[in-house]
């Protein structure tokens, strides 16, 4: 495996964790409005 492939795998893994945490946050905080997106 090349360093580039490892970097891509880590990026996808951490991105998946961030997405999962985001969904968990929205589900747990359902009564509150979701925070505004930080990216346009």
Buried (B, 14 or more C-beta within 10 A) or exposed (E): EEEEEEEEEEEEEEEEEEEEEEEEEEEEEEEEEEEEEEEE
